[in-house]
Amino acid sequence: MAKIEIFDPAMCCSSGVCGENVDQEVVDAAAAVSAARKEGVDVVRHNLASAPLEFASTPVVRELLESEGADSLPVVVIDGEIVLKGVYPTLAQLRAWVRRDSVGNSDSQVARDGRSELPVASSSCCGGASGCC
């Protein structure tokens, strides 16, 4: 099973519930990660403020920060590859990435970024070959 790593921007806490301003996106991400962990998904979060060495020692994250800066965070890395950046993953995406890893890349119908990879129909409802109506 792949290890999913989420590299967070610098924050005082990973829950999103700190200070006067609650960041709902971070709250939702924390809930998704918690639920995924309860399902056995190996998800690790790294906070730039408290674990800068993790950012520096992960080549794709270090290169991203050098080229795009901290505004590109959060970023999700699986097996050394960036699969999502600029937004937090949903629980459905976390599940899909694990499902994809467990069945192998070629048989999966869900891309690492959570999008469907379902094949286009060979014929359409209109009788054409484009797969579109």
PyMOL commands that set and color helices and strands:
alter all, ss='L'
color gray80, all
select helices_A, chain A and resi 24-38+52-56+59-68+70-72+91-103
alter helices_A, ss='H'
color red, helices_A
select strands_A, chain A and resi 4-8+43-47+75-78+81-85
alter strands_A, ss='S'
color yellow, strands_A
deselect
rebuild
show_as cartoon
